[in-house]
């Protein structure tokens, strides 16, 4: 009888000790929010009222996050693209973005010194049409707490140090895009001199 009680007691102590070690060595899994959001990136022409349209081609989003496509519209006086998606940044989405752009800039003010994002929540490609001319474009959203910041570029796009700062230029050299001051989601579109 004594031996049985000792065996049960030893087994209980051993199980309790192991369970305690297991909890200390294995932190609880990260809880990832999978809420879909309206994510607006604003493209604001610096002249008149040009005709702007966007047609989606492809996208990349962190695994497990919702994606419900894009739409276009206006917010205030700016035209923009609304990506209906979840937000959780990963390196794989940033790598996808890099593989679809020859150069990019970030809408963080002051600007980020890195030429490329290391992590993004999602990214997408498509054709941005300005006054009847279509341009391949790549757009992605990252985050610099407490804000979500946007990246913009595309295949065949190049860098230009405009009179206002860092910018990217469309493949035909007609337009350039640069971050708007004090924003994280707006780019000016200007005609290149």
N, C-alpha and C positions, 0 to 999 in steps of 0.2 A: 504494500500500500504506500509506504514512504517513497519507494522507488518511483511509482506511478505519479505521485504528487510532484516529486522533483523533476521528472521528465516533462510534465505539463508546464511547470513553472519555468524550466529552462527554455522550452519551446516558445513560451509567451514572451520572455525577456528577449530572446534572439529575434523573434518576429518583430517586436516593438522596436528594437534597436536597428534592425535592417530597414524597416519602414521609415524611421527617422533619418537614416543616412540617405535613403533614396530621395526623400523630399528635399534634403539640403543640396544634393548633387544635381537634381533635375529641376530647374526653375519651371514655373508654370508656363505653358505655351503662350506666345504673344497673341493678344486678341486684336484682330484686324477688322476695322470698320469696313463694311461692304455697302455703304449707303451711296446711291446714285445722286450726283449733284449737277446743277447747271454750272458749267465752267466756261466763262466768256473770255475770249481773247479779242481785243478791239484793234481794228486796223483803220486808222484815221487819215484820210487824204488831207494834204496841206493846201489844197487848191480846189475850188469849185465843188462840183458834185459828180464825180466820175461814176460810171456804171461799174459796180463790183458784184461778182458772183463767185461762188466756190462749189466745186464738185469733189466729193470724197472719193479717194482711190483705195486706201488701205489704212490700217491702224495697228497699234500694238498697245497692250495694256497689261498691267501686272496680273498674274494668274489669280483667279478667284474674284476679281473686281468686275462690277457691272459695266457694260458698254451698250448704249442705246443710240449710237450714231451722232450726227451733227446736224445743226440747222443754222441758218443765218438770219440776221435781223439788225435792228439798231438799239443802242442803249444811249440815251441822250442824243448828242450830235454825232456819235461814232457808229460806224458799221462794224459788225463783228460776227464771229463764229462761236456758237455755243456747243461745246462737246458735253453730251449727257453721259457722265461716267463716274466711277468710283475714284478714290484717291489713295494710293499707297505706292510710294516710290521704290523702284528697284533698278539695279544696274542693267538688267537685260533690256528694259525699255529704252534706256539711254543709249545702249549699243545699237538697238534697232534704229533710233533716231539718227545716230552718227552715220549709219550705213546708207541713209537716204538723203544726206545733205553734204555738199562740198564745203560749206561754211555756214556758220550760224551766229546769232547774237542773242543776248538775254535781255529781257525787259526789267531786270532788277536795277533800281537806282539807289546808290551808285552802282555802276556796272560791276559784274563779277569778273575777276581777272582770268579765270579759266576759260579756254576757248570752247570747251564742250561740257555738257552736263555729265555728272557722274551717275546720277539717278534721276528718273522721271516717273511720274504717276502714269502717264499715257502719252502717246504721240500719234500723229496721223499725217497722211500725205494726201495730196489732191492737186487740182488745178485751180488757181486763183486767176480770174479773168478781170483785167483792168481795161476799161474802154475797148473791149473786143479782142484784146490780146491775152492769150492764156499763158500762165507761168506755172511750172511745177513747183510746189511749195511743201515744206515739211515743218510741222508745228508740234511742240511738245510742252507739257506742263510739269514742272518740278515743284519744290517747295523750299523756301528759306523762312523758317518760322519767324513770325506768325503768319506769313503770307504764302500763297502759291505764286510761283513765278513762271513766266512763259519764255520759250525759246523758239526762234524762227530762222529759217534758212531754206535751202533746197539744193537739188542737183544743178550744177552749173552756176550757182550763185557765187559771188566774190565779195571780198572785204573792201571797204572804202572808208577812209577817215574823212568824213564829211565835215563841213563847217561847224556842225553841231555835235560831232563825236563819232563813235564807232557805228558803222552801219553795214548792211548787206545790200548787194546790188543784184537786180534781176539779170538773168543770163544775157539779155539783149542790151543791157546797160542803160535802159530807159528810166527805171525807177529805183530808188533806194529806200530802205526801211531802217528806222532807228527807234530806240526806246524812247518813250515819252517820259519827261521828267516826273519824278516822284510817283511812279506807278509800278506795278508788277505785271500788268496784263495789257498794256497798250503800246502800239507801235505807230509812229508817223509814217505815212507813205508820201514821198516827195519825188518830183521829177528831177532827174539828175542833169546838172548843167553840162 
